[in-house]
Amino acid sequence: MRRRSIFVAAVLSAALVIVGAPAPAQADDILRVNGVYNDSTGHRGILFVSVTSTQPVAELRAEVVTEDTGAPVAEFEDFVLQSQTSDAAIWASTVPLIRDAPGEFVVHVAVTDVAGNHLRQERAGLMLYYVETFLDEVTVDRGSVNYDDRQVTISGTLKGRWPGTGEIRPLAGFPVSISEGFGHHEAIAAADGTFSKTLTVYGSSPELSARYVLSLDRPYVDLSQEVRFPLAIDPRQTRLAVKTDRTKVVAGQSVRLSGQLSWLTPSGWKPLPNEISAIYFTLYDDNGGYVAYGNLDTDAKGRFTVDIPPPRTGYFHFVYQPLDPYVAPTEGRTKTVTVLPTHP
């Protein structure tokens, strides 16, 4: 579960305001409201206030009002010390804000310490009373794709957790963003929050991902954590049949190397045509030496031919390395070609 905290610091024109006739205080007393925040996942609806003071805090009050009109929303008067450092103390309201409608509210804070110093900080920060969204029971209908079938269906349920009560509800009609890595597609959640989308995946590292993203027509609803499903590739199998026209030559003479590249289609093994610079070959001898040669193309029937004068005895090893990750590499080798010395 993603944890999201929002802290809005207040910009203060004065750190300390003395009101009425306070009790005797030290000249260097500090009383400052640093800001307010609420945690939409860990303490839904709980208001946190950060205060820096050299004297113990005697009273703390927070007023929550609307941003546009300043109409009262709630008032917090009961706080407990949550944590404290040498720089600040964090106070947490003992009860959450409970209301059905989410929103974004301005918070005014008033604090008094035991020495009678009093500070009222207008607009100490914002309370972001947002619905927390999450995707539940998200699945894909397959874990791998292949050359002939790259369609994958992703399904799940979009839900929202209300900030005050923690109540979970389906988010009917909300859009879920689905991506196959190259674009974003929309799936609309049904009345029960369920959604489903079938996409065709591409690329060497295919995956599907889903999340709810922010939308202007649905304010105060937070984005969800992304759910990702990497997919394996089951490539189409290939094979190389290669041969040489002779197994003995005199030094300086050429041998003709030929072969055919095939792949396994739904209707059986078929020639793999018009592969450009995808086949390369090497001559290996019995002593571990080798001579590498350039790349070859296949014709319309998957065939290739090349004439090579072997510099020494050995066999030719061919490798097919496709650019398409949905096609498997393969290799093949000829019989050993013996190179005889020339006679004077």
C-alpha positions as CSV (number, residue, x, y, z in Angstrom):
1,M,0.0,0.0,0.0
2,R,1.3,3.4,-1.0
3,R,1.8,5.9,1.8
4,R,1.2,9.5,0.9
5,S,1.8,12.4,3.3
6,I,1.1,16.1,2.5
7,F,2.7,18.8,4.5
8,V,1.9,22.5,3.9
9,A,4.2,24.8,5.7
10,A,2.9,28.2,6.7
11,V,4.8,31.4,5.9
12,L,4.8,33.4,9.1
13,S,5.1,37.2,9.4
14,A,5.6,36.9,13.1
15,A,6.7,34.0,15.2
16,L,5.1,35.2,18.4
17,V,2.0,37.3,19.1
18,I,1.2,38.3,22.7
19,V,-2.5,38.7,23.5
20,G,-4.0,40.2,26.7
21,A,-2.0,40.0,29.9
22,P,0.1,36.8,29.8
23,A,1.9,35.4,32.7
24,P,5.6,36.3,33.0
25,A,7.6,34.9,30.1
26,Q,11.2,34.6,29.1
27,A,12.3,37.3,26.6
28,D,13.6,34.5,24.3
29,D,10.4,32.4,24.4
30,I,9.6,30.9,20.9
31,L,6.1,29.9,19.9
32,R,5.6,29.0,16.2
33,V,3.1,27.0,14.1
34,N,5.2,25.3,11.5
35,G,2.3,23.9,9.5
36,V,-0.5,21.3,9.3
37,Y,-1.0,18.1,7.4
38,N,-3.1,15.0,7.2
39,D,-2.1,11.5,6.1
40,S,-4.6,10.1,3.7
41,T,-3.5,6.4,4.2
42,G,-2.2,6.0,7.7
43,H,-4.5,8.4,9.7
44,R,-7.4,9.2,7.5
45,G,-9.1,12.4,8.6
46,I,-6.7,12.9,11.5
47,L,-5.2,16.4,11.6
48,F,-1.5,16.9,12.5
49,V,-0.1,20.2,13.7
50,S,3.6,21.0,14.0
51,V,4.5,23.4,16.7
52,T,7.8,24.8,17.9
53,S,7.8,26.2,21.4
54,T,10.3,26.7,24.2
55,Q,7.4,26.4,26.8
56,P,5.1,23.4,27.0
57,V,1.9,23.8,25.0
58,A,-1.2,24.4,27.2
59,E,-3.9,24.7,24.6
60,L,-4.1,23.9,20.9
61,R,-7.1,24.6,18.6
62,A,-7.6,24.2,14.9
63,E,-10.4,25.6,12.7
64,V,-11.1,23.9,9.4
65,V,-12.9,26.1,6.9
66,T,-13.7,26.0,3.2
67,E,-11.2,27.5,0.7
68,D,-13.7,29.7,-1.2
69,T,-16.0,31.2,1.4
70,G,-14.3,30.5,4.7
71,A,-17.4,28.6,6.0
72,P,-16.7,26.5,9.0
73,V,-16.2,22.8,8.4
74,A,-14.9,21.5,11.7
75,E,-13.0,22.5,14.8
76,F,-10.4,20.4,16.6
77,E,-9.8,21.1,20.3
78,D,-8.5,17.8,21.6
79,F,-4.9,16.9,20.6
80,V,-2.4,14.4,21.8
81,L,1.4,14.6,21.4
82,Q,2.4,12.3,18.5
83,S,6.1,12.9,18.4
84,Q,8.7,15.4,19.5
85,T,12.2,16.4,18.5
86,S,14.5,19.3,19.5
87,D,13.0,21.3,16.6
88,A,9.2,20.7,16.8
89,A,6.4,18.7,18.4
90,I,3.8,17.0,16.3
91,W,0.3,17.0,17.7
92,A,-2.5,14.8,16.4
93,S,-6.2,15.3,16.8
94,T,-7.9,12.5,18.8
95,V,-10.8,12.2,16.5
96,P,-10.9,12.3,12.7
97,L,-12.8,14.7,10.5
98,I,-15.9,12.8,9.4
99,R,-17.8,14.0,6.3
100,D,-19.1,12.2,3.2
101,A,-17.9,14.8,0.7
102,P,-14.1,15.0,0.1
103,G,-12.5,18.4,-0.2
104,E,-9.5,20.7,0.3
105,F,-9.8,22.9,3.4
106,V,-7.9,25.8,4.9
107,V,-6.8,25.3,8.5
108,H,-6.3,28.2,11.1
109,V,-4.4,27.3,14.2
110,A,-4.4,28.9,17.7
111,V,-1.8,27.8,20.3
112,T,-1.1,28.9,23.9
113,D,1.8,27.8,26.0
114,V,2.0,27.5,29.8
115,A,3.7,30.9,30.1
116,G,0.6,32.5,28.5
117,N,2.1,33.3,25.2
118,H,-0.5,33.0,22.5
119,L,-0.3,32.7,18.7
120,R,-3.1,32.5,16.1
121,Q,-1.8,31.5,12.7
122,E,-4.2,32.2,9.9
123,R,-4.0,29.7,7.0
124,A,-1.5,27.6,8.8
125,G,-1.9,25.0,6.0
126,L,-4.3,22.8,4.1
127,M,-6.2,19.7,5.0
128,L,-6.3,17.5,1.9
129,Y,-9.4,15.4,2.6
130,Y,-9.0,13.2,-0.4
131,V,-10.5,9.8,-1.4
132,E,-7.6,7.3,-1.7
133,T,-8.0,5.1,-4.8
134,F,-6.6,1.6,-5.3
135,L,-6.9,-1.3,-7.7
136,D,-8.0,-4.6,-6.2
137,E,-7.7,-8.1,-7.5
138,V,-6.1,-7.1,-10.8
139,T,-5.2,-10.0,-13.1
140,V,-4.2,-10.7,-16.7
141,D,-5.6,-13.7,-18.6
142,R,-2.1,-14.9,-19.7
143,G,1.5,-14.6,-18.6
144,S,3.1,-14.9,-22.0
145,V,2.6,-13.8,-25.6
146,N,3.8,-15.2,-28.9
147,Y,4.3,-14.2,-32.5
148,D,0.8,-15.1,-33.6
149,D,-1.2,-14.0,-30.5
150,R,-0.2,-10.9,-28.6
151,Q,-3.6,-9.9,-27.1
152,V,-3.8,-9.8,-23.4
153,T,-6.9,-8.9,-21.2
154,I,-6.4,-7.1,-17.9
155,S,-9.2,-7.0,-15.4
156,G,-9.7,-5.7,-11.8
157,T,-11.8,-3.5,-9.6
158,L,-11.3,0.2,-8.9
159,K,-12.1,1.2,-5.3
160,G,-11.9,4.2,-3.1
161,R,-11.3,4.6,0.6
162,W,-13.0,7.6,2.2
163,P,-10.7,9.6,4.4
164,G,-12.7,10.0,7.5
165,T,-14.3,6.6,8.1
166,G,-12.1,4.5,5.9
167,E,-15.2,3.1,4.2
168,I,-14.4,1.4,0.9
169,R,-16.7,1.9,-2.1
170,P,-16.5,0.9,-5.8
171,L,-15.8,3.9,-8.0
172,A,-18.4,3.4,-10.7
173,G,-17.9,5.3,-13.9
174,F,-14.3,6.2,-13.2
175,P,-11.7,5.8,-15.9
176,V,-8.8,3.4,-15.4
177,S,-5.7,4.1,-17.5
178,I,-4.3,0.9,-19.2
179,S,-1.0,0.9,-21.0
180,E,0.9,-1.7,-23.0
181,G,4.0,0.4,-22.9
182,F,3.4,2.5,-26.1
183,G,0.2,4.3,-25.3
184,H,-2.6,4.7,-22.8
185,H,-6.1,3.3,-23.2
186,E,-9.2,3.9,-21.1
187,A,-11.4,1.3,-19.3
188,I,-14.5,2.6,-17.5
189,A,-15.3,1.0,-14.2
190,A,-18.8,-0.6,-14.0
191,A,-21.3,-0.1,-11.3
192,D,-19.4,-2.5,-9.0
193,G,-16.1,-0.9,-9.9
194,T,-14.9,-3.7,-12.1
195,F,-13.1,-3.0,-15.4
196,S,-11.6,-5.0,-18.2
197,K,-9.5,-4.2,-21.3
198,T,-7.9,-6.2,-24.0
199,L,-4.8,-4.8,-25.7
200,T,-2.2,-6.0,-28.2
201,V,1.3,-5.8,-26.7
202,Y,4.5,-5.0,-28.6
203,G,8.2,-4.5,-27.8
204,S,11.0,-6.7,-26.5
205,S,9.8,-6.3,-22.9
206,P,6.0,-6.5,-23.1
207,E,3.8,-5.7,-20.2
208,L,0.4,-4.3,-19.2
209,S,-0.1,-1.7,-16.5
210,A,-3.1,-0.1,-14.9
211,R,-3.8,2.8,-12.6
212,Y,-6.3,5.5,-11.8
213,V,-4.9,8.9,-12.7
214,L,-6.1,12.4,-11.6
215,S,-8.9,14.0,-13.6
216,L,-10.2,17.5,-13.4
217,D,-13.8,16.5,-13.3
218,R,-13.2,14.4,-10.2
219,P,-11.5,16.7,-7.7
220,Y,-10.3,15.4,-4.3
221,V,-9.8,11.9,-5.6
222,D,-6.2,10.8,-5.4
223,L,-4.4,8.8,-8.0
224,S,-3.8,5.1,-7.4
225,Q,-0.7,3.0,-7.2
226,E,0.2,1.5,-10.6
227,V,-0.1,-2.3,-11.0
228,R,2.2,-3.8,-13.6
229,F,2.3,-7.2,-15.3
230,P,5.5,-8.1,-17.2
231,L,4.8,-10.7,-19.9
232,A,7.1,-13.4,-21.1
233,I,7.7,-14.0,-24.8
234,D,7.2,-17.4,-26.3
235,P,9.0,-16.9,-29.6
236,R,8.2,-18.7,-32.8
237,Q,10.8,-21.5,-33.3
238,T,13.2,-21.4,-36.3
239,R,15.8,-23.8,-37.8
240,L,18.7,-23.6,-40.2
241,A,19.5,-26.3,-42.7
242,V,23.0,-25.7,-44.1
243,K,25.4,-27.7,-46.3
244,T,28.6,-27.5,-48.3
245,D,28.9,-28.8,-51.9
246,R,32.2,-30.6,-51.1
247,T,34.1,-31.8,-48.1
248,K,37.6,-31.6,-49.6
249,V,39.2,-28.7,-51.5
250,V,42.7,-27.8,-52.5
251,A,44.0,-24.6,-50.8
252,G,42.7,-21.6,-52.6
253,Q,39.6,-23.3,-54.0
254,S,36.2,-22.3,-52.9
255,V,33.3,-24.3,-51.5
256,R,29.7,-23.4,-52.0
257,L,27.8,-23.0,-48.7
258,S,24.0,-23.0,-49.0
259,G,21.1,-23.3,-46.6
260,Q,17.5,-22.5,-45.9
261,L,16.0,-20.7,-42.9
262,S,12.5,-21.9,-41.8
263,W,10.1,-21.2,-39.0
264,L,7.3,-23.0,-37.4
265,T,4.0,-21.5,-38.4
266,P,0.5,-22.6,-37.3
267,S,0.4,-24.6,-40.5
268,G,3.8,-26.2,-40.0
269,W,7.4,-25.5,-41.0
270,K,7.6,-22.8,-43.7
271,P,10.5,-20.9,-45.3
272,L,11.4,-17.6,-43.5
273,P,11.9,-15.2,-46.4
274,N,13.7,-11.9,-46.9
275,E,15.7,-11.7,-43.7
276,I,18.3,-8.9,-44.1
277,S,21.8,-9.4,-42.6
278,A,20.4,-11.7,-40.0
279,I,22.6,-14.7,-40.7
280,Y,26.3,-14.7,-40.0
281,F,28.8,-17.6,-40.1
282,T,32.3,-18.6,-38.9
283,L,34.9,-21.2,-39.8
284,Y,36.2,-23.1,-36.8
285,D,39.2,-25.4,-36.8
286,D,40.1,-28.2,-34.4
287,N,42.7,-26.0,-32.6
288,G,40.1,-23.4,-31.5
289,G,41.0,-21.0,-34.2
290,Y,38.3,-19.3,-36.2
291,V,37.6,-16.9,-39.1
292,A,34.5,-14.8,-39.0
293,Y,32.6,-13.8,-42.1
294,G,29.9,-11.2,-42.9
295,N,26.1,-11.3,-42.7
296,L,23.9,-13.0,-45.2
297,D,20.3,-12.3,-46.5
298,T,17.6,-14.9,-47.3
299,D,15.7,-14.8,-50.5
300,A,11.9,-15.1,-51.0
301,K,12.1,-18.8,-50.1
302,G,14.4,-18.4,-47.1
303,R,17.5,-19.6,-49.1
304,F,21.0,-18.3,-49.1
305,T,24.2,-19.2,-51.0
306,V,27.8,-18.0,-50.7
307,D,31.2,-19.2,-52.1
308,I,34.1,-19.1,-49.7
309,P,37.8,-20.4,-50.1
310,P,38.4,-21.8,-46.6
311,P,41.9,-20.9,-45.4
312,R,42.2,-24.1,-43.4
313,T,40.4,-27.3,-42.5
314,G,37.3,-26.8,-40.3
315,Y,33.5,-26.6,-40.3
316,F,31.2,-23.6,-40.9
317,H,28.9,-22.6,-38.1
318,F,25.9,-20.5,-39.0
319,V,23.8,-18.4,-36.6
320,Y,20.5,-16.7,-37.2
321,Q,19.9,-13.7,-34.9
322,P,16.5,-12.1,-35.6
323,L,15.7,-8.5,-34.7
324,D,12.2,-9.5,-33.9
325,P,12.1,-10.7,-30.2
326,Y,9.0,-12.8,-31.1
327,V,11.2,-15.0,-33.4
328,A,13.7,-17.4,-31.8
329,P,17.4,-17.5,-32.9
330,T,18.8,-20.7,-34.2
331,E,22.0,-22.2,-35.5
332,G,23.4,-24.9,-37.8
333,R,26.8,-26.3,-38.9
334,T,28.2,-28.0,-42.0
335,K,30.3,-31.1,-42.2
336,T,34.1,-30.6,-41.9
337,V,35.8,-29.3,-45.0
338,T,39.3,-30.6,-45.4
339,V,41.8,-28.2,-47.1
340,L,44.5,-30.1,-49.0
341,P,47.9,-28.5,-49.7
342,T,48.6,-27.5,-53.3
343,H,51.2,-29.6,-55.2
344,P,54.1,-28.1,-57.0
